[in-house]
């Protein structure tokens, strides 16, 4: 792949596998994920005030026209433009005032009604002329031009006709979607139920953040980071546990969690070392591995499997590798489980501030920072000279990842490069 290939799909463009090492390509891992992960079953109905960020289970159809009646688009005077005959300079008597939420009576001949924005257009009026376009003299107005029929009138149903689908099942609800549902007359919505997630942190060396450390212990960084990543409206974090590196304990915990949740997210313990027990535990329990190892840096050990009725997403142990794997796979798993409609790829092209070198072999996701635009209006990124997956400092202050395809060796200053912003 060339760094300037078109962005034509939602894959990352990293299609190179490492067959000798048994690693699938990033693109193949994403394709497998899409095939395996299906939306959770079940729905719940909630009032509009509680649906922010959730995913619709059923479409929203308008029950009546929006707006439901012809109304004024501007403050001014409602009148019958066809009745303006004779020389250009018309005098009309003001017959009442119509405010929003009030109904006006039919216009008598030779009159106009003062009207405010949003108020219903009275019977007999065909246009609204703005107050700036008239001269008021006591209880009359003088016009120097004839408004066009329909001028400054919002017609009934001009926004949404009755029976229009304004939102589809699978739409994620933000402020705009909530506004559309309210306009359609819905006070509550049917949503996909929340995804039940368990978080499992492995490692004998780990202690809770803030706890005293022995000479061989470190603080758990991944647990708090993943809990924050899972803090999404469509997610219910059922439990977060930390376990020791023991096969029996790992298998028993996995078995129990798989019966309680839709998704088990683990960190650490997924390589092939003597103290890595998650894959052996999955095998002992009869789980299915869809992929276990991806040709990427960092995050090579990332895995996806199924155990009973639950999905398992196995993330590495090093913090940067955890974040990289989550940005690539974690958010996508949640989107699929929630039934969210496909969204446009977040990645885009930017240019490199300085030369960038890469060891060919695996696709690399290097932390990058957006630093501005160049003279041609192109976004520019800076990046460290190397990636260190164990360094927490490598994930602070960065905006996303520079995507380096497996076969790329160098990118010159000003060269195009794909950029994947953190989707947190």
Buried (B, 14 or more C-beta within 10 A) or exposed (E): BEBEEEEEEBBBBBBBBBEEEEBBBBBBBBBBBBEBBEBBEEBEEEEBEEBEEBBBBBEBBBEBBBBEEBBBBBBBBBBBBEBBEEEEEBEBEBBBEBEEEEEBEEBEEBBBBBBBBBBBBBEBBBBBBBBEBBEEEEEBBEBEEBBEEBBBBBBBBEBBEBEBEBBEBBBBBEEEBBEBBEBBBBEEBBBBBBBBBBBBBBBEBBBEEEEEEEEEBEBBBBBBBBBEBBEBBBBEBBBBBBBEBBBEBBBBBBBBBBEEBBBBBBBBBBBEEEBBBBBBBBEBBEBEBBBBBBBBBBBBBBBBBBBBEBBBBBBBBBBBBBBBBBBBBBBBBBBBBBBBEEEEBBBEBBBBBEEBEBEEEBBBBBBBBBEEEEEEEEBBBBBBEEBBBEBBEBBEEBBBBBBBBBEBEEBEEBBBBBBBBBBE
